[in-house]
Amino acid sequence: MESPNIPLDVSQSTLPPELQLDLYERLLLPRMIEERMLTLLRQGTISKWFSGIGQEAISVGAVAALAPNDWLLPLHRNLGVFTSRDFPLDRLFKQWQGMEGGYTKGRDRSFHFGAPEHRVVGMISHLGAMLGVADGLALGSVLNGNDDLALVFSGDGGTSQGDFHEAVNVAAVWNLPVIFMIENNGYGLSTPTCDQYRCTRLSDRAIGYGIEGVTIDGNDVEEVYRTVARLAGHVRRNRTPAIIEATTFRMRGHEEASGVAYVPKELFAEWRERDPVRTFETRLRERGLLDDAAIASIRSRLAEHIESGVEAMRSASEPTADPRIELADVYAPAPSAGPEPDRAIGAEIRFVDAVSQGLREGMRRDASLIIMGQDVAEYGGVFKVTEGFVEEFGRERVRNTPLCESAILGAGLGLSIVDRPSCIEMQFADFVSTGFNQIVNNLAKTHYRWAQPVNVTVRMPTGAGVGAGPFHSQSTEAWFTHVPGLKVVYPATPYDAKGLLLTALADPNPVLFFEHKALYRSIRGLVPPEAYTIPFGSARVVRSGTDATVVTYGAGLHWALATDVEGRSVEVVDLRTLAPWDRETVFASVRKTGRCLVLHEDTLTGGFGGEIAASITTECFRWLDAPVARLGALDTPVPFARSLEATFLPQQRLRGALVELFAY
């Protein structure tokens, strides 16, 4: 099938006959594929199926009304998006079965993948997560001077997610060309819409965002086509988002194992009469565009096309498991960092100025880099890292955001897909919890799943020692060192802060960049004026010693350097990055000294020091003269009162821990 895929004048009373027939074929294809898959499911050939029978008109009509370069972000029940964008059926069917030759090498299922060559970015299982990604794709279009838009699908249940509000609000505030397509099929799995929201029409929510919203019959492919075509023109011309609520009905269970016992039988009878394929077919018969012979011919041709894909799926092999390949594909290949310049040259500046200098240099070196965050523009951020950036780089590249961490992190992924790196500031590292899903499930897993680089750096002002209490002082790095696909960086000196930040900005992988707030204005050091990078996974022996090794990072480095045990020589190793971390430098130091204390500010239980200590024990056991010791903060939330905070932090217990280590 070849579709013109160009919206026509929607004021015409009747769509051109060739377009009507094209819509019919594109409507019929996903229905016939589903019917074939349900047969294969009953035969045990395939393992799982999410049915979109009864909802095909929404996907097919929307795709036909858009331009080929427009982005689509579909969900489970949008098979018509993939078939209308002419995905090869053999590859699509292999993807569903996790076979070799699918889009994710067997690493994910169904529509959980992206195919930028088709301008389609599929879902993850966490509903709402892709809405913010649509914002990023649309923002990239605006910044690149293109006229593409993004159309992102949501179910009625998905509109209950905070991600829906965040994404629509950002699109409205930033004037982004996004169409939010809500498929209201009456149920979120088994939960009816009356238990999901109070409003009569979901499109009425558009009023609160100051944008257009319409409700349409989602089972009428011509109405879907006309509405999307009209709104696409509006969105392109005015750079403003819109909401479409398409009412429809799911004729089968959420997935086949769920069944439909919870749905009143009379609803099936009512919606069966409104079946989008049958009603459109009847309409075309009445218009003289279809007859029995034409329908039989179309069905025969489509069935042959489908069967060819099924046979390819049947003959496909399962992916060959190779741990080396699996591990290598977690991260996109990163550029090599250059040689580190002399640490003894340059001006002496504060830690905060080094971060600012590195970020400014990154913006100058890459004109596509975007900074996003709360108050980062004219105000310069709460710690003034981006002060003066708007004057140099403009508001398009230095963007204040609404208070919506999840949508902005999702937008970072969308920007990356269109080759726009971003640096996102969490006002405090503690606040990243409201964007946790985007980081650990979207940013972290995307390259492993479908080979999409994700150049997003998340700046994380972190740490205690400033009397800020339990919600502005946490050490959250261990939340992320556990997640494959993320890189975690934690500099302790101005020199390292600048060099590591420039490395992060150029890395095509998501980087969590921790900056200790207490070091911002208390630590100074020499920083070379030129741009330079420091390789990730490269620890530094800051002070040589012979009797014990302290492995640490962040504020712990300065505590270790300030703590002595009379008559003992203590080597201090600054990790600088935690994922990856430099195992060889640490092991070499421990083999030399025979004793080790792992020190960090984070609470002791579950802190990253446990991973380091376990690795040292495994790799260096025969060189150890004492058990590997760990020292972290008390296992309590971070207290506010300075006296309590001092007791919470491990700094005042450090000397005693070293004495105990030497006494073993």
Order of alpha helices (4+ residues) and beta strands (2+ residues): alpha-alpha-beta-alpha-alpha-beta-beta-alpha-beta-alpha-beta-beta-beta-alpha-beta-alpha-beta-alpha-alpha-alpha-alpha-beta-alpha-beta-alpha-beta-alpha-beta-alpha-beta-alpha-beta-alpha-beta-alpha-beta-beta-beta-alpha-beta-beta-alpha-beta-alpha-beta-alpha-alpha
